[in-house]
Amino acid sequence: MASLPHETISLPTGDRLGFVRVAGTEPGLLVVGGYGKSALEKPIGPIALQYALQRQRACIVLEFRSQGRSSPLAQGMSVPGMRDDILAAAEALGLENCLGIGASLGAWALLAAQQRRNRLLWGMLALAPAIDWDLTYFKPLSARGGLAADGNGHIHVPASGIVVSRDFFNDLDACRIKAGVLGLKGPHHIIHGTDDVVAPIARSEQFAAESGAKLIRLPGAGHEVSALQSAAAQQAFVLECDAMLATRATLAADRGPGHPDAE
């Protein structure tokens, strides 16, 4: 894949958001990674861009603040902050009716953004979503003594090396997902590894039951699914994106030119 230009959005606060995009047909892909490194520094970003180029599909891979070319945050990343970055990018770039691709914590943030701006997404593909990560991961670890605090206001998970600030746990209730108010017009698919210990699949099973989302289980896979680090995850990503976009094309053909679902 040829090198693509790295662009930035300047926010009213003075912060900036980095992103890479390719032009193509709509609906475009809006891709966000998870906690830590940028999606562009993991397989998911390049793979999504390559997919879009091969299908001549529009695509934007967004970097949250504290990732890549985006502005750093003294307190580190948080779900409300990630949600707000998505909303700011949507406003600046005029994003509507996208096929959202959300990885891990980014999937939670993308769904939270959709609840605030329900014209943002047409459909959604969640990769090992870490919805309610404070409750599904940190709370059980805390109960069994699996967390450690340092003098700088950080919480460590020695078993995995994950580190978050204490501020990470602020305002998470404002990001809780209510399946009935997401307003997705198209399909919602989830790809999740059955052996994921970072984002347990039980939460995706619950969400799929509540929302009617299609859940694709990858037997024996862990949280590497979120970054598309395995051949199985990459194959599932392509299959599900193709299936979701085929659904969109079918709807567009049925409803005719000028309909919102038309290509």
URCORLIN-V414765 format. One record per residue. N is the residue number from 1. RES is the residue in three letters. PHI is phi as a letter, one per 40 degrees, with the letter a starting at -180 (* if undefined). Layout:
[[N | RES | PHI] [N | RES | PHI]]
This chain:
[[1 | MET | *] [2 | ALA | c] [3 | SER | c] [4 | LEU | b] [5 | PRO | c] [6 | HIS | c] [7 | GLU | b] [8 | THR | b] [9 | ILE | b] [10 | SER | c] [11 | LEU | c] [12 | PRO | d] [13 | THR | c] [14 | GLY | g] [15 | ASP | c] [16 | ARG | b] [17 | LEU | b] [18 | GLY | c] [19 | PHE | a] [20 | VAL | b] [21 | ARG | b] [22 | VAL | b] [23 | ALA | c] [24 | GLY | i] [25 | THR | c] [26 | GLU | c] [27 | PRO | c] [28 | GLY | c] [29 | LEU | c] [30 | LEU | b] [31 | VAL | b] [32 | VAL | b] [33 | GLY | c] [34 | GLY | b] [35 | TYR | c] [36 | GLY | g] [37 | LYS | c] [38 | SER | c] [39 | ALA | d] [40 | LEU | c] [41 | GLU | c] [42 | LYS | b] [43 | PRO | d] [44 | ILE | d] [45 | GLY | c] [46 | PRO | d] [47 | ILE | c] [48 | ALA | c] [49 | LEU | c] [50 | GLN | c] [51 | TYR | d] [52 | ALA | c] [53 | LEU | c] [54 | GLN | c] [55 | ARG | c] [56 | GLN | f] [57 | ARG | b] [58 | ALA | c] [59 | CYS | a] [60 | ILE | b] [61 | VAL | b] [62 | LEU | b] [63 | GLU | b] [64 | PHE | c] [65 | ARG | d] [66 | SER | g] [67 | GLN | b] [68 | GLY | f] [69 | ARG | c] [70 | SER | c] [71 | SER | c] [72 | PRO | c] [73 | LEU | b] [74 | ALA | c] [75 | GLN | c] [76 | GLY | g] [77 | MET | c] [78 | SER | a] [79 | VAL | c] [80 | PRO | d] [81 | GLY | c] [82 | MET | c] [83 | ARG | d] [84 | ASP | c] [85 | ASP | c] [86 | ILE | c] [87 | LEU | c] [88 | ALA | c] [89 | ALA | c] [90 | ALA | c] [91 | GLU | c] [92 | ALA | c] [93 | LEU | b] [94 | GLY | g] [95 | LEU | c] [96 | GLU | a] [97 | ASN | f] [98 | CYS | c] [99 | LEU | c] [100 | GLY | c] [101 | ILE | b] [102 | GLY | b] [103 | ALA | b] [104 | SER | f] [105 | LEU | c] [106 | GLY | c] [107 | ALA | c] [108 | TRP | c] [109 | ALA | c] [110 | LEU | c] [111 | LEU | c] [112 | ALA | c] [113 | ALA | c] [114 | GLN | c] [115 | GLN | c] [116 | ARG | c] [117 | ARG | b] [118 | ASN | c] [119 | ARG | c] [120 | LEU | c] [121 | LEU | b] [122 | TRP | c] [123 | GLY | a] [124 | MET | a] [125 | LEU | b] [126 | ALA | b] [127 | LEU | b] [128 | ALA | f] [129 | PRO | c] [130 | ALA | b] [131 | ILE | c] [132 | ASP | f] [133 | TRP | c] [134 | ASP | c] [135 | LEU | c] [136 | THR | c] [137 | TYR | b] [138 | PHE | c] [139 | LYS | c] [140 | PRO | c] [141 | LEU | c] [142 | SER | c] [143 | ALA | c] [144 | ARG | b] [145 | GLY | g] [146 | GLY | c] [147 | LEU | b] [148 | ALA | b] [149 | ALA | b] [150 | ASP | b] [151 | GLY | c] [152 | ASN | b] [153 | GLY | g] [154 | HIS | b] [155 | ILE | b] [156 | HIS | b] [157 | VAL | b] [158 | PRO | d] [159 | ALA | c] [160 | SER | b] [161 | GLY | g] [162 | ILE | c] [163 | VAL | b] [164 | VAL | b] [165 | SER | c] [166 | ARG | c] [167 | ASP | c] [168 | PHE | d] [169 | PHE | c] [170 | ASN | c] [171 | ASP | g] [172 | LEU | c] [173 | ASP | c] [174 | ALA | c] [175 | CYS | b] [176 | ARG | c] [177 | ILE | c] [178 | LYS | b] [179 | ALA | d] [180 | GLY | c] [181 | VAL | b] [182 | LEU | c] [183 | GLY | g] [184 | LEU | c] [185 | LYS | c] [186 | GLY | b] [187 | PRO | c] [188 | HIS | b] [189 | HIS | b] [190 | ILE | b] [191 | ILE | b] [192 | HIS | a] [193 | GLY | c] [194 | THR | c] [195 | ASP | b] [196 | ASP | c] [197 | VAL | c] [198 | VAL | c] [199 | ALA | b] [200 | PRO | d] [201 | ILE | c] [202 | ALA | d] [203 | ARG | c] [204 | SER | c] [205 | GLU | c] [206 | GLN | c] [207 | PHE | c] [208 | ALA | c] [209 | ALA | c] [210 | GLU | c] [211 | SER | b] [212 | GLY | g] [213 | ALA | c] [214 | LYS | c] [215 | LEU | b] [216 | ILE | b] [217 | ARG | c] [218 | LEU | b] [219 | PRO | d] [220 | GLY | g] [221 | ALA | c] [222 | GLY | b] [223 | HIS | c] [224 | GLU | c] [225 | VAL | d] [226 | SER | c] [227 | ALA | b] [228 | LEU | f] [229 | GLN | c] [230 | SER | b] [231 | ALA | c] [232 | ALA | c] [233 | ALA | c] [234 | GLN | c] [235 | GLN | c] [236 | ALA | c] [237 | PHE | d] [238 | VAL | c] [239 | LEU | c] [240 | GLU | c] [241 | CYS | c] [242 | ASP | c] [243 | ALA | c] [244 | MET | c] [245 | LEU | c] [246 | ALA | c] [247 | THR | c] [248 | ARG | c] [249 | ALA | c] [250 | THR | c] [251 | LEU | c] [252 | ALA | c] [253 | ALA | c] [254 | ASP | c] [255 | ARG | c] [256 | GLY | g] [257 | PRO | d] [258 | GLY | g] [259 | HIS | c] [260 | PRO | d] [261 | ASP | c] [262 | ALA | c] [263 | GLU | c]]
